[in-house]
Amino acid sequence: MPELPEVETIVRQCRPRLVGRRIAAFNSAWPRGCRPSVAHVRRNIVGRLVHAVSRRGKFIVLELDDGGHLLIHLRMSGRFEWLDGGNGRPRHVRAAWGLDDGNRLLFCDARKFGRITYTRDLAGATADLGPEPLERCFTAARLGHLLRHRRRQLKPLLLDQTVIAGLGNIYTDEALFRAGLHPLTRSDTLRPAQIRRLHQAIRSVLRLAIRNHGTTLDWIYPGGWMQRRLMVYGRTGEPCRRCRTAIVALRVGQRGTHICPKCQRRGEE
Ligand SMILES: [Zn+2]
């Protein structure tokens, strides 16, 4: 599933092709994927100029010239494809935007968990999302506040989009390793130095991943190089890059979780 760095990469790639373009057509043969409905989305976006393309958590956000917004969540297997002749006939097309320059942007999604939502109230539509971890206001003090007021294990807490927006399974595991923290550690037991390390680890791993255009593990998200820089995620049985101990896979709240059992001990500094 694409996480913050992958969604940020997609946003940066499609921004120059979308901003300033007028939406000439919208079609979807996938009623469940469009909120509130395909007809409502079409009625409200066709004829509008794309003013800006940005990201909020794992959502791609298209801001239209009349103040409306289109939120696109890729979920498990969603991806954008441009239909410009070179890529044959993409599979699993669920929705298509026609632009005034003749280009067509396709939303392809094999597993159909993706969502396209039109809203006139962006703040309301994203009210449940926690802070953006790369924004300036996301300080170590703010993270400390979020951790102390919840008595939860670190891994499920960091995955919770209402606590921090944008982290998923890959970057949660990577941040916890870089901070030297075990994923089952309870959030209200962290010492100030550990909170500062976790804060630093979250931000640095996300920045590194964006510089590497995200992580490519399968055909769903192509073009990233971050998989070469991962320390624990997907490396079960391989030696830790710091101490050579074999990386171990655990299940934490139904999620596959990767740790170095030596570098990430429970209840230790
Ligand atoms: Zn290690």
Residues whose N, C-alpha, C, O or C-beta is under 5 A from the ligand:
A	BS01	ZN	C240 R242 C243 R244 T245 C260 K262 C263
